[in-house]
């Protein structure tokens, strides 16, 4: 049996060199591609309620468009349904008027 350390008594620390909202955006984009925009919207609302950082929609859009295919190239994934849900997510981000 493997013994694991008890991390409850230790402090974890570190430095991240990208904005936290980029991580939240990546999670939201993945939720949107799998299930549609509604779960992604709910996730971001929950995240916003828990963080002290103001919402940064720029990072949400930058993550989402990173999944779009470049002109003349195939999408990163072969599912037309996922691409359609990604398009719906990008449309939502660009039309919510937070910019």
C-alpha positions as CSV (number, residue, x, y, z in Angstrom):
1,X,0.0,0.0,0.0
2,X,1.4,3.4,-1.0
3,X,1.6,6.0,1.6
4,X,0.7,9.5,0.5
5,X,1.7,12.7,2.3
6,X,-0.9,14.7,4.2
7,X,-1.1,17.9,2.3
8,X,-3.6,19.5,4.6
9,X,-0.9,20.8,6.9
10,X,1.3,22.2,4.1
11,X,0.9,25.4,2.2
12,X,1.1,25.2,-1.5
13,X,2.5,28.1,-3.4
14,X,3.5,29.1,-6.8
15,X,3.5,31.6,-9.5
16,X,1.5,31.4,-12.7
17,X,2.6,33.5,-15.7
18,X,-0.8,33.7,-17.4
19,X,-4.1,35.3,-16.3
20,X,-6.5,33.3,-14.2
21,X,-9.3,34.3,-16.5
22,X,-7.5,32.5,-19.4
23,X,-7.7,29.3,-17.4
24,X,-11.4,29.9,-16.7
25,X,-11.9,30.7,-20.3
26,X,-10.3,27.4,-21.4
27,X,-12.5,25.5,-19.0
28,X,-15.6,27.3,-20.3
29,X,-14.6,26.8,-23.9
30,X,-14.3,23.0,-23.3
31,X,-17.6,23.0,-21.5
32,X,-19.2,24.9,-24.4
33,X,-17.8,22.5,-27.0
34,X,-19.0,19.4,-25.2
35,X,-22.4,20.6,-23.9
36,X,-23.2,24.0,-25.4
37,X,-22.9,27.6,-24.1
38,X,-25.3,27.3,-21.1
39,X,-23.0,25.2,-18.9
40,X,-20.0,27.4,-19.8
41,X,-22.0,30.5,-18.9
42,X,-23.0,28.9,-15.5
43,X,-19.4,27.9,-14.8
44,X,-18.1,31.5,-15.5
45,X,-20.8,32.9,-13.2
46,X,-19.8,30.6,-10.4
47,X,-16.1,31.3,-11.0
48,X,-16.7,35.1,-11.0
49,X,-18.5,34.8,-7.7
50,X,-15.5,33.0,-6.1
51,X,-12.6,35.1,-7.4
52,X,-11.4,38.6,-6.5
53,X,-10.2,39.3,-10.0
54,X,-12.6,41.3,-12.3
55,X,-13.9,39.4,-15.3
56,X,-11.6,39.7,-18.3
57,X,-13.6,38.8,-21.4
58,X,-10.6,39.3,-23.6
59,X,-9.1,36.1,-22.3
60,X,-12.3,34.2,-22.8
61,X,-12.5,35.2,-26.5
62,X,-8.8,34.6,-27.1
63,X,-9.1,31.0,-25.8
64,X,-12.2,30.2,-27.8
65,X,-10.9,31.5,-31.1
66,X,-7.7,29.5,-30.5
67,X,-9.8,26.4,-31.3
68,X,-11.0,27.7,-34.7
69,X,-9.4,26.3,-37.8
70,X,-7.1,28.6,-39.7
71,X,-8.2,29.3,-43.3
72,X,-7.6,26.3,-45.5
73,X,-7.0,23.9,-42.5
74,X,-9.1,21.3,-40.9
75,X,-10.5,21.9,-37.4
76,X,-8.7,20.6,-34.4
77,X,-11.5,18.1,-34.0
78,X,-13.6,16.2,-36.5
79,X,-17.0,16.5,-34.9
80,X,-19.3,18.9,-36.8
81,X,-21.5,19.1,-33.6
82,X,-18.5,20.3,-31.5
83,X,-17.6,22.9,-34.1
84,X,-21.2,24.1,-34.2
85,X,-21.2,24.4,-30.3
86,X,-17.9,26.3,-30.5
87,X,-19.4,28.7,-33.1
88,X,-22.3,29.3,-30.7
89,X,-19.9,29.9,-27.8
90,X,-17.8,32.4,-29.8
91,X,-21.1,34.1,-31.0
92,X,-22.2,34.4,-27.4
93,X,-18.9,35.9,-26.2
94,X,-18.9,38.5,-29.0
95,X,-22.5,39.5,-28.6
96,X,-22.7,39.9,-24.9
97,X,-21.4,43.5,-25.1
98,X,-18.8,43.4,-22.4
99,X,-16.0,44.9,-24.5
